[in-house]
């Protein structure tokens, strides 16, 4: 996954494991829609919006086994202390799940589980520090492992919009400083924001003289074609910013083919500008084939 990220193009597809004791129906859907043919790899989410779902690491293992493509498994700080984080990383390492997306996690108050409490011993930075220790052959307490873990490739996330983009730059810099290889953005709907994010990337790259200079941005792409969906994401999903211009387009679009055109144009523009994209479809995998 690291080598592909640092190549000319990189295309991943987000999968959200179901609230079931198996992910076989989701894997079957990936097969039926043929979405797996168009992407370089996948991600598995970790109980997004604090809703109970199947384990992200085991899901990543099963998807890798099925499609022979690498998967980035999300790990949230919300639900684990430093003991559980390291335990999960050790198990993931044995399963060859070595690409990890470090998240702080959505607030526990959003959960569908009554009285759920967050652990949150720290932000995603602490998980990046733990991964750095593992890659040095040690646990977070500085004790050497008898068998050194396989190298772990850490990824992180960023918002794609802020009134002051300096705040985004500072947060990305901090994550890259802690050796995040790839920074996946929340969905983008404005090519001007894409330009700003690439400028931030270049500024941060110039601050490093080692391997961190190679880090890259991966743009989130969520093909919203329904006004109701756009308004829900903008109002209720933390970190997602849907610009007024996009909502206005959806208000004016009365025909399905117009909505499809907006989706395809945005994807094509992203591919031309920076073909490193993370597709989010809320498990509507059939959308992937429609983009090509």
LUMTOR-666961 format. One line per 5 residues: their letters; for each residue z, x, y of C-alpha. Coordinates in pm, 1 decimal, decimal comma. Last residue first. Example, Ala and Ser with C-alpha at 12.3 -4.5 7.8 and 13.67 -1.06 7.14 Angstrom:
% residues 2
sa> 714,0:1367,0:-106,0; 780,0:1230,0:-450,0
//
This chain:
% residues 292
xxxxx> -1513,7:-1558,2:467,0; -1245,5:-1764,3:642,7; -1288,3:-2064,2:413,7; -1183,0:-1855,9:110,8; -844,4:-1790,1:272,2
xxxxx> -787,6:-2156,1:362,8; -767,7:-2251,2:-5,9; -433,3:-2069,3:-14,2; -247,7:-2347,6:162,0; 76,9:-2168,0:74,5
xxxxx> 215,2:-2202,4:430,5; -110,6:-2033,4:539,6; -8,1:-1693,3:676,3; -271,5:-1419,4:672,6; -156,8:-1065,7:760,0
xxxxx> -432,3:-874,0:935,0; -542,3:-515,7:979,5; -903,7:-538,9:1088,5; -832,6:-452,6:1454,6; -1088,5:-563,4:1712,2
xxxxx> -1369,9:-691,3:1493,3; -1135,6:-845,7:1238,5; -927,7:-1010,1:1508,8; -1236,5:-1161,7:1669,0; -1350,8:-1293,3:1331,5
xxxxx> -1012,2:-1453,8:1264,8; -1002,4:-1618,2:1607,9; -1357,1:-1744,9:1573,5; -1288,5:-1886,5:1225,9; -986,7:-2090,6:1334,5
xxxxx> -1144,1:-2221,9:1653,3; -1457,7:-2316,7:1457,6; -1254,4:-2506,2:1196,9; -1103,9:-2720,4:1474,0; -1451,1:-2794,7:1610,1
xxxxx> -1576,5:-2881,8:1259,7; -1287,5:-3124,1:1215,4; -1387,0:-3324,4:1520,3; -1168,5:-3445,4:1804,1; -1087,0:-3105,0:1952,5
xxxxx> -956,0:-3161,6:2304,9; -588,1:-3169,0:2208,9; -644,8:-2872,6:1977,6; -795,5:-2668,4:2259,6; -501,6:-2756,1:2485,7
xxxxx> -257,6:-2636,0:2218,5; -441,8:-2304,1:2210,0; -438,0:-2269,8:2590,7; -67,2:-2357,9:2601,6; 7,7:-2048,9:2395,3
xxxxx> 168,2:-2078,7:2049,5; 467,6:-1845,9:2034,1; 642,3:-1795,9:1701,3; 971,1:-1604,6:1712,7; 1198,6:-1873,7:1569,8
xxxxx> 1019,5:-2176,8:1421,5; 1114,3:-2506,7:1588,6; 929,0:-2560,7:1915,3; 612,0:-2352,4:1885,3; 584,4:-2408,3:1511,6
xxxxx> 625,2:-2785,0:1546,7; 381,7:-2810,3:1838,3; 114,0:-2614,4:1655,6; 159,5:-2818,7:1338,6; 126,0:-3149,4:1526,0
xxxxx> -186,3:-3026,3:1705,7; -360,3:-2947,0:1378,1; -591,4:-2650,4:1328,1; -331,4:-2376,3:1302,6; -475,5:-2073,6:1122,7
xxxxx> -167,9:-1845,9:1105,0; -279,0:-1486,1:1155,7; -15,1:-1214,5:1189,6; -151,1:-888,8:1321,5; -68,2:-567,9:1136,2
xxxxx> 32,5:-286,8:1373,1; 22,4:72,3:1255,6; 240,1:374,6:1188,3; 52,2:706,6:1178,8; 264,9:885,8:1440,5
xxxxx> 564,0:820,8:1214,4; 436,6:1102,8:990,0; 551,4:1365,5:1244,6; 480,9:1432,6:1612,2; 614,6:1111,4:1759,4
xxxxx> 616,4:971,2:2113,5; 237,3:938,1:2126,3; 249,2:679,3:1848,2; 472,8:462,1:2066,4; 220,7:449,3:2350,4
xxxxx> -64,9:376,7:2107,9; 122,5:89,5:1944,1; 214,6:-60,0:2282,1; -152,6:-50,5:2382,9; -238,3:-221,2:2053,5
xxxxx> 16,6:-494,8:2130,4; -126,5:-549,4:2476,6; -482,4:-576,5:2342,6; -374,8:-829,4:2078,7; -194,6:-1024,9:2351,0
xxxxx> -520,9:-1042,6:2544,3; -689,3:-1161,7:2224,4; -474,1:-1476,7:2227,9; -364,7:-1673,2:1923,7; -133,7:-1423,8:1754,8
xxxxx> 93,5:-1507,2:1461,3; 423,3:-1311,5:1441,8; 352,2:-943,6:1413,9; 372,0:-715,4:1111,2; 487,3:-361,6:1194,2
xxxxx> 378,2:-105,7:937,1; 523,6:229,7:840,5; 883,6:160,0:944,7; 1042,8:505,0:966,9; 1366,9:441,4:1157,2
xxxxx> 1199,0:558,6:1478,2; 928,1:305,0:1390,6; 1191,3:30,6:1401,1; 1336,2:151,6:1732,6; 988,8:185,4:1883,9
xxxxx> 903,6:-171,3:1781,1; 1217,2:-302,2:1953,0; 1156,6:-103,1:2271,1; 791,3:-212,4:2291,3; 886,0:-576,6:2243,4
xxxxx> 1136,5:-554,0:2530,6; 875,5:-382,7:2747,7; 650,6:-683,0:2683,9; 836,9:-885,6:2947,8; 773,6:-1257,9:2922,8
xxxxx> 754,2:-1198,3:2549,8; 491,4:-1255,9:2282,9; 394,4:-1115,2:1945,7; 742,4:-1108,0:1798,3; 793,3:-813,9:1568,0
xxxxx> 825,5:-745,2:1198,1; 918,6:-455,0:970,9; 767,1:-262,0:680,4; 927,1:5,6:464,1; 737,8:189,4:187,3
xxxxx> 983,3:293,5:-85,1; 932,0:620,6:-272,4; 1039,3:594,1:-640,7; 1414,2:628,3:-676,7; 1568,8:969,2:-759,5
xxxxx> 1750,0:972,4:-1094,5; 2108,1:1101,2:-1077,0; 2129,6:935,5:-734,8; 2288,3:1147,5:-463,3; 2579,6:1011,0:-262,2
xxxxx> 2524,6:975,1:112,8; 2707,4:643,9:147,5; 2374,4:464,1:197,0; 2259,0:584,5:-145,3; 2075,8:912,8:-183,1
xxxxx> 1740,5:1044,8:-306,3; 1594,1:1106,3:39,7; 1370,2:800,3:0,7; 1682,2:603,1:-86,7; 1847,3:717,5:239,0
xxxxx> 1543,3:608,7:440,9; 1551,7:272,9:262,4; 1916,0:231,9:364,5; 1831,3:317,3:725,9; 1548,1:61,4:722,6
xxxxx> 1798,9:-193,2:589,1; 2031,8:-107,4:876,1; 1747,7:-153,4:1126,6; 1690,5:-505,6:988,8; 2000,2:-606,4:1182,1
xxxxx> 2356,9:-554,8:1067,4; 2620,9:-675,8:826,4; 2445,9:-1013,8:839,3; 2642,5:-1221,1:583,6; 2533,5:-1568,7:692,2
xxxxx> 2724,3:-1879,1:588,4; 2586,3:-2189,4:418,0; 2804,0:-2494,4:486,9; 2563,7:-2731,4:311,3; 2238,1:-2577,9:181,7
xxxxx> 1921,8:-2688,3:364,9; 1972,3:-2393,3:597,5; 1898,6:-2386,7:970,3; 2261,5:-2290,2:1045,3; 2198,6:-1975,0:841,2
xxxxx> 1994,0:-1831,2:1127,9; 1653,5:-1685,5:1030,4; 1655,0:-1337,2:879,6; 1728,5:-979,0:991,4; 1410,7:-876,3:817,2
xxxxx> 1296,5:-563,2:634,9; 964,4:-594,5:452,8; 976,8:-382,3:136,7; 696,5:-212,7:-55,3; 833,5:-46,5:-368,9
xxxxx> 828,8:-329,5:-621,0; 779,7:-99,4:-919,7; 1013,1:-315,1:-1133,9; 1263,3:-26,5:-1149,7; 1241,2:6,4:-773,6
xxxxx> 1307,5:-364,6:-727,3; 1626,7:-332,0:-930,4; 1744,5:-38,7:-720,0; 1649,2:-217,8:-397,5; 1839,6:-527,8:-507,1
xxxxx> 2153,8:-322,7:-572,1; 2112,2:-146,9:-238,9; 2092,8:-474,8:-47,5; 2377,7:-624,0:-252,4; 2612,2:-335,6:-165,9
xxxxx> 2506,6:-328,2:200,4; 2584,8:-698,9:241,7; 2327,1:-963,4:160,2; 2216,0:-1310,6:276,4; 2119,1:-1267,3:641,6
xxxxx> 1995,0:-910,1:606,6; 1671,7:-1048,2:462,1; 1449,5:-871,6:212,0; 1077,2:-945,5:202,3; 872,8:-813,1:-89,3
xxxxx> 544,5:-645,5:1,0; 309,8:-693,8:-295,0; 57,9:-455,1:-447,7; -239,5:-584,5:-641,1; -278,5:-595,9:-1019,8
xxxxx> -325,4:-974,3:-1002,3; -75,3:-1100,7:-1258,4; 167,7:-808,1:-1278,4; 177,1:-769,3:-900,9; 238,0:-1144,3:-861,6
xxxxx> 522,2:-1131,6:-1117,8; 690,9:-834,6:-949,6; 661,7:-987,0:-601,4; 816,2:-1312,4:-727,6; 1103,4:-1111,5:-879,9
xxxxx> 1158,6:-948,4:-541,9; 1129,8:-1270,6:-339,4; 1379,1:-1474,1:-542,9; 1284,9:-1843,7:-572,0; 1365,4:-2053,9:-263,6
xxxxx> 1665,1:-2208,2:-82,3; 1593,3:-2271,0:285,2; 1726,8:-2025,0:545,2; 1419,9:-2089,1:764,7; 1240,0:-1860,3:517,0
xxxxx> 1416,1:-1797,0:181,8; 1278,1:-1445,1:134,5; 900,5:-1444,2:173,5; 663,7:-1274,8:-70,0; 386,9:-1059,0:71,2
xxxxx> 44,5:-1005,4:-78,1; -224,1:-746,0:-137,4; -574,0:-625,1:-56,2; -707,3:-974,7:4,7; -1027,9:-1166,3:-67,5
xxxxx> -1019,5:-1199,7:-446,5; -656,5:-1319,3:-449,1; -754,5:-1636,1:-264,4; -954,2:-1754,0:-569,0; -834,9:-2109,5:-492,3
xxxxx> -764,3:-2173,0:-861,1; -604,2:-1832,3:-919,0; -373,1:-1847,7:-616,5; -282,2:-2203,0:-718,7; -192,9:-2083,1:-1069,4
xxxxx> 34,4:-1818,5:-917,4; 208,1:-2087,6:-714,2; 252,3:-2310,1:-1022,4; 388,6:-2008,4:-1219,8; 655,2:-1932,5:-960,1
xxxxx> 941,2:-2042,2:-1185,5; 1296,1:-2180,5:-1151,6; 1175,7:-2393,0:-858,8; 1233,3:-2401,4:-483,8; 891,0:-2246,0:-430,7
xxxxx> 797,0:-1884,6:-354,1; 633,8:-1847,5:-11,7; 320,0:-1635,0:-27,8; 180,4:-1438,2:264,6; -164,0:-1287,4:223,3
xxxxx> -247,8:-928,0:308,7; -553,9:-761,7:458,8; -573,9:-396,0:557,2; -877,4:-223,3:701,9; -973,1:126,4:819,6
xxxxx> -719,6:316,8:608,2; -355,2:383,9:698,8; -238,6:50,0:560,8; -439,1:112,8:242,2; -265,7:445,6:181,2
xx> 76,1:290,5:234,5; 0,0:0,0:0,0
//
